[in-house]
Amino acid sequence: MHQAAAEWVVGLLRQREIPFVICGGLAAQGYGAKRPLHDIDLFVPGEVFSSVVEAGQAYISKGAAHYREEGWDLTYVQFKYEGIKVEVGSADGAHIFDASRQAWVPLAIDVTRVEMRPVLGMDLPLMPKDDLIRYKRALSRPVDIEDIRAIEASP
């Protein structure tokens, strides 16, 4: 089911030539993590965010807005495709909560700096491994710690 959702959102973005970067659990899988996915997370440049929202309008399950929740402070939209949540964030102004510093810190997202990796049967632009580990270490939720261990143990 995650593959169908990934194919849907990737197709939607590539058809419109919108650059994007995969992060979260799907990116972690691209670097060796094995835990089940809960959703698909990705970022697009802020200047095209509204066109992504418009293109996926039929599948919106949580409207495009600025949210501050669960370690994240950013503008995003949540789609639901065949029961799978697909969360697309605006790369502009995103922050995460750094658990060790107990502070909100900027999350620098550069959709041009990616590592292409095969995941779910597609070559996808993933957040670079070091960046992914850094942001997962800052968040330090149990799933993030699990992902970091798996990524670092992977050849």
PyMOL commands that set and color helices and strands:
alter all, ss='L'
color gray80, all
select helices_A, chain A and resi 2-15+24-30+46-55+57-59+129-139+142-153
alter helices_A, ss='H'
color red, helices_A
select strands_A, chain A and resi 21-23+39-44+60-69+72-81+84-90+95-98+103-106+115-119+122-126
alter strands_A, ss='S'
color yellow, strands_A
deselect
rebuild
show_as cartoon
